[in-house]
Amino acid sequence: MARDNINDILVFFAVARERSFTRAAAKLGMTQSALSHIVRGLEARLGVRLLTRTTRSVSPTEAGERLLQNVAPRIEEIEAEIAAVSDLGEKPAGTIRITAVDHVIDHVLWPRIAPLLPLYPDLHVEIHADYRIVDIAAERYDIGVRHGDQVDKDMIAVRLTPDVQMRIVGAPAYFNGRRAPRNLGELSSHNCINLRLASSGGLYAWELKHAGQDVEARVRGQAVFSTAQHILNAALDGAGLGFLPDELVAGHLRDGRLVSLMEDWCPVWPGLHAYYPSRRHSSRALGLVIDAIRYQPPD
């Protein structure tokens, strides 16, 4: 195959991974018509259909899936080797793409990464807020951030925080005329603020723990959000009870804007970890970012 086709194959990979010309075009900074023209030209040269297109979806054919599974990892290895060679220069350079949930970006990642940028002007970071469990290799992220029990075993994991205490919280104003819940039965009668899961579209069941037993509480309420920060805002407004990590609510508990409830039902979750693929070479830029965000226990 001519070398000119490599760029076209990379365009195909973007469309196949996104399952959408629209999303791939936005990610690549190209028009949908240009992407469609490139993929059709590639299919014509190969003599095989790579994508199945309908009015609602795009998906790889058997040939397209084979190309995606067998060729994409080899191109990534080549890119990693080129990055490793580039790293032999004096200054770390490149873009590090990270996926994490919104409040982790605000409270953990950005405060640790921001001081790096003035020191290394050729280092760039691209941080995406996402509540899905992302396949970072398939979606070409360098780093993912999730709780320790959500990290795949074939990834390198670096701890970012101590274990996380979860809290059920509400504003004092919410309890005007209401009695605070003490157990699961009483919680079911309260107005609870729900989280809509991006991956499944369902409502998140509160993962509680009592007397050593894991308990899933499917709570109900008037408000549903897709981010923890919005749940916190609604709880502060007295709209209902929220189930949130201590790092997000601790300051509000100290100043009395929130109260903590049912503490014997609230679990401790494994700490947040950054994870990334186990590759033969990691760039200096990646190493810089990992070192900056890793957990530093207090002396």
Summary of the structure (lengths in Angstrom):
residues: 299
radius of gyration: 23.0
end to end distance: 57.9
largest distance: 74.4
contacts: 872
relative contact order: 0.15
helix: 40%
strand: 23%
